[in-house]
Amino acid sequence: MNLAIVGCGDVGFYVARLAWLNRKIRLVACVDPDPERAAYVAKKSGCRTTYRNLDELLEVHGAAGTATNAPAAPAAAPDTDSITPASIRGLDAVYLGVPHDLHLPLVRQATEAGLAVLCEKPLAHTLEDAAEIARICESGAKIGINYQYRYDHAIYSLTEAVQNGTLGDIRYIRCNVPWCRTADYFGDGGWHAQQKRAGGGTLITQGSHLLDIALLCAGGTVTHASGQSFTEVFTATDVDDLFFGFLETSTGVKIQICSSMVAYPEQPVSIEVYGTRGTVTYLGPEKSRLVCSGVKVRRRKHPVRFYHALGRSIEGFRRWVSGDDEYACPAPEALKVMTAVDMLYKSAG
């Protein structure tokens, strides 16, 4: 698969590095309005070509097999024996690591050019934009949303245990994100600090990862939401740095979440799943593990094999684009957690 990185921030850097390590992916270009940042990510991931925006990228590269003036092969790329000459003439997919309000316009532009899209979570900054992205998939476009916890080995074991009934009926779930951010995260009034661009703060950017898994375990749809939003430390922003929420689903499962940017020191996230037969707690994402009480859950590795959950998410997306497998979180699936986030924010507002 020929891939371009659009948005060379922190996550874009890691996606580029892990794509470079995947022998079945060729990194074609790095795109960012800051040419120095694009050049840095390109250099660190074996790519020679950079552009300032998606327009420039698409002027040179169309969908696979249609590119003109394609760049030379990367100087330090991994083994590419599995990539055929026909596949490297064009571009197959883009990864979007851009501000949330740019998700819809760039997804639309990329899919209209015939490209598959791996978009960083959340789906969008508003529920309306998120629903529009999900609708684009109805035309056959492949749009994956990078909720990478779905590719975590311990999460895979947990969700399998829930689905096969090991925990019995699920009664309630508690999620905690005790993370810490500094002023550098928001920059000088950068997009993270702006409600109109980010769509929110800690709940949508960090907490939605855990809500996605909680909803996967609970099943059904969200029927009730109650939330409280706080700006405890970063008062120069208009987004939440601490959020408490409660959800109830059509299956009767209750979900509680606390998402924070102001916990000190930063600690692992946790998801506690309480069933009629026992309880399982996930701790992660670094060195992720399960703690079981009343039940035994067999630790299983995710069938997509690669280093790190983010790397497995990228490989899972590549398999989907290649027609080999389904991606764990296509856009319509990510619309579920976006709906829950929207309900919580409306309640808090």
C-alpha positions, 0 to 999 in steps of 0.5 A: 500500500502506498501511503501519505502522511497528512499532518506531521504532529506528534501522532503523525510522526509515530504513524509515519515511523510505524508505517516505515517499519511495515514491509507492506507499506511504502511511505510516499510523502509527508504533508504539513503546512510547516515545511520544517516539520514535514521534512523532519518527519520525512527524514525520520521515516525514510521518505524524501518527498514533502508537500504543504497541503493535500492539494499539492499532493494530489496534483502529483499523485492520483489513486494507485496507478495514476501518479505522474512525476512520482518521487524516487524510492526512500533512501532508508525504506524497509524491505519492499519485496512485497510491493509490486512495481504497478502499485508504486506508481500512485497513491492508495491511501492517506493518513489524516492527523489534522485538526478535528475541524479539517477531518470532513473537508479533507476526508471528502477531498481524499475520497473523491480522489479515489483514496482510502483514508485512515483518519485520526480520532475523533471522527470530527469536531461536531456530530453533524460532520461526523455523520456526513463522514459516515455517509460518505462510506455508503458510496463504498469509500473506505474510511477508518478511524484510528481508535487504536485501543481496539488493537491492544492485546489486553483490550482484545482479550477483554472484549472477547471475554465479554462477547463469549459470556465469560463475565456473564451479563454486564451490569456497569462499566467505569472508565478513568483517564488520569492524564496530565497535560502542560501548557505546551499541549495547547500552544499559544491559542492553538487549535486544541484550545478552541472549542470551535476547532477541537469540538471539546477537550479531554472528553473528545480527545482522550476519554473517547478512546475508553468510551469507544471500548466501553460501548463495544462491551455494553452493546446497544445504543446510548439512551441517556447521558449526563455530564459535567465539564470543568476547566480546572487549570487551563483557564485560557482555553475554552475546552474542558480539562476535566470531565465527569460523565454518565451514560446508560445504554439500551441494553441496560448497562451503565457507564461512568467516565472521568477524563482528565488532563490535570491529574498529577502524576499521570497514571495508567487509564483503566476500564472496569467491567462489572458482570454477573459472574465477575469483574475485569479491569484493564490497565494501560495503554503502556504495558497493558494488562488485565486484572481479574476478580471472580473470573479467569480471562485467557490473555489472547493476542490480537490476530493482526500481528505487529509492534504496538497497538498503533502499528497493528491499527495501521496494518489492520487498515492496510489489510482492509485497503488490500481487501484481505480483512475488515478494519476494526473501526470504520467511520460508521462504527466510530459514529457511535462514540461520537454520538455519546460524546455529543450527548455528554457535552450537550448535557454539560452545556 
